[in-house]
Amino acid sequence: MATVWRSQIVGQVFTADAQRDWMTNVLWHSAATAPANTHGDAILAAFLAHADGYQYFQNLWVKVYDHAAPLHSPPVYTAHSSGGGALTVGPRNIALCLSFFSGLNVRGQRGRIYLGPIQASRMAEYAPSTLLSSGIALGQALLHVGAADTVHQIHHHKTDTFSNVSNYFVNNRWDTMRSRLPKETSRVTYP
């Protein structure tokens, strides 16, 4: 029987604003043969190779959890990479969205992860095609990450069931994450 791995990809871009310094994505995979360490290392490698900008995170962790374990169990494996951290990024709440779905792109059969923040010099009204290409390359790497019999899945929380991801897409429109809005540093008022 396949093991279902839940992986948290946790990135720390900055170190000065600890409360808003984190970006977390969650992925689910059914793995027939890949152990947690192989799976976690493969996800880390995929993000570092294909998710433009992740190479510059101060820290990047992949925490792998066994879905069969009791709620709030510790991760069974953690992979870590310390990046360069020298990237000048645009607003931290702006990102690209790697979307995926199972069969049909309808509610209940789709998911997404956010890729960002983005290098400031690469931000314009629309995302450049190079960022779209790196996002799709990440999707291709995540479909069977770590082993041919590992499959990216969508978790249906209400029924605790899964469906296999069939398609990925990235569009050139920026997405915003309200949870990553920076703190107010200045305010001008009248009277």
C-alpha positions in Angstrom: 0.0 0.0 0.0 1.3 3.5 -0.9 2.3 5.9 1.8 0.7 9.4 1.5 3.3 12.1 2.3 2.3 15.7 3.2 5.1 18.0 2.6 5.5 21.6 3.9 7.8 23.7 1.9 8.8 26.5 4.2 11.0 29.4 2.9 12.5 32.3 4.9 13.4 35.1 2.6 14.3 37.8 5.0 15.6 37.8 8.5 14.7 41.3 9.7 10.9 40.8 9.9 10.4 37.5 11.6 6.6 37.6 11.7 6.2 38.0 8.0 9.4 36.2 7.0 7.9 32.9 6.1 6.3 31.4 3.0 4.7 28.0 3.3 3.3 25.7 0.6 1.8 22.3 1.2 1.9 19.4 -1.3 0.5 15.8 -1.1 2.0 12.8 -2.8 1.2 9.1 -2.9 4.5 7.2 -2.8 4.6 3.4 -3.3 8.3 3.0 -2.9 10.0 6.4 -2.1 10.9 6.7 1.6 10.5 10.0 3.3 14.1 11.1 3.0 14.2 10.4 -0.8 10.9 12.2 -1.2 11.9 15.2 0.9 15.3 15.6 -0.8 13.6 15.4 -4.3 11.1 18.1 -3.4 13.9 20.4 -2.1 15.9 19.8 -5.3 12.9 20.5 -7.5 12.2 23.8 -5.8 15.9 24.9 -5.9 16.2 23.9 -9.6 12.9 25.1 -11.0 11.2 27.7 -8.7 12.8 30.9 -9.8 13.8 32.9 -6.7 13.9 30.0 -4.2 17.6 29.7 -4.7 18.0 33.1 -2.9 16.0 32.2 0.2 17.9 32.6 3.5 16.6 29.2 4.5 14.4 26.6 2.8 13.0 23.6 4.5 11.0 20.6 3.3 9.1 18.9 6.2 7.7 15.5 5.3 4.8 14.2 7.3 3.1 10.7 7.2 -0.6 11.3 6.6 -1.4 8.1 8.5 0.3 9.4 11.7 -1.8 11.1 14.3 -2.6 14.8 13.9 0.2 17.1 15.1 2.9 14.4 14.8 6.4 15.7 14.1 7.8 15.4 10.6 9.3 12.1 9.7 12.0 13.8 7.7 13.3 17.4 7.2 15.5 18.6 4.4 17.2 22.0 4.6 19.1 24.4 2.3 20.5 27.7 3.1 20.5 30.0 0.0 22.3 33.1 -1.0 19.8 35.5 0.4 21.3 38.3 -1.7 18.3 38.8 -4.0 16.5 42.2 -4.0 12.9 41.2 -4.1 9.7 43.0 -5.0 6.8 43.3 -2.6 6.7 40.1 -0.6 3.0 39.6 -1.0 3.3 39.4 -4.8 3.8 36.0 -6.3 3.1 33.7 -9.3 0.6 30.9 -8.8 1.4 27.4 -10.0 -2.1 25.9 -10.3 -3.0 22.2 -10.8 -6.1 20.1 -11.1 -7.4 16.6 -11.4 -9.3 15.8 -14.6 -11.3 19.1 -14.7 -10.4 22.5 -13.5 -13.4 22.9 -11.2 -13.9 23.6 -7.5 -12.9 20.6 -5.4 -10.5 19.2 -8.0 -7.9 21.9 -8.0 -5.1 23.4 -5.9 -2.2 25.9 -6.1 1.0 26.9 -4.6 2.6 30.4 -4.6 6.0 31.0 -6.1 7.6 34.2 -4.8 8.6 36.7 -3.8 10.0 37.6 -7.2 13.2 39.4 -8.0 12.4 43.2 -8.2 14.1 43.7 -11.5 11.9 41.0 -13.1 8.6 42.5 -12.1 6.6 44.4 -14.7 2.9 44.7 -15.4 2.9 41.0 -16.4 5.2 38.2 -15.4 7.9 37.4 -18.0 7.8 34.1 -20.0 11.0 32.9 -18.2 9.1 32.8 -14.9 6.2 31.0 -16.5 8.6 28.4 -17.9 10.3 27.9 -14.6 6.9 27.5 -12.9 5.8 24.8 -15.4 9.2 23.1 -15.0 8.5 22.9 -11.3 5.1 21.4 -11.9 6.6 18.7 -14.2 9.2 17.9 -11.5 6.5 17.6 -8.8 4.2 15.2 -10.7 6.4 12.2 -10.0 9.0 13.7 -7.6 11.6 11.2 -6.4 10.3 8.1 -8.0 8.2 7.0 -11.0 5.5 5.5 -8.8 5.1 8.7 -6.7 2.1 10.8 -7.8 1.2 14.4 -6.9 -2.3 14.5 -5.4 -5.0 16.8 -4.3 -6.2 16.3 -0.8 -10.0 16.6 -0.3 -10.2 17.7 3.3 -13.9 17.1 3.9 -13.8 13.4 2.9 -10.0 12.8 3.5 -9.7 11.4 0.0 -7.2 12.1 -2.8 -7.2 12.5 -6.6 -4.2 12.5 -8.8 -3.0 15.7 -10.4 -3.4 15.6 -14.2 -2.6 19.2 -15.3 -0.5 22.2 -14.3 -0.7 25.8 -15.5 0.9 29.2 -14.7 -0.5 32.4 -16.1 1.3 35.8 -16.5 -0.9 37.6 -13.9 0.6 38.3 -10.5 -1.2 36.9 -7.5 -1.3 38.5 -4.0 -1.1 36.9 -0.6 -2.7 39.1 2.0 -0.9 37.1 4.8 2.4 38.4 3.5 1.6 42.1 3.5 4.5 44.1 5.1 4.0 46.0 8.3 3.1 49.7 8.0 6.2 51.8 8.4 4.8 55.2 7.9 1.4 57.0 8.0 0.4 60.5 7.0 -2.8 61.9 8.5 -4.9 65.1 8.1 -6.3 66.9 10.9 
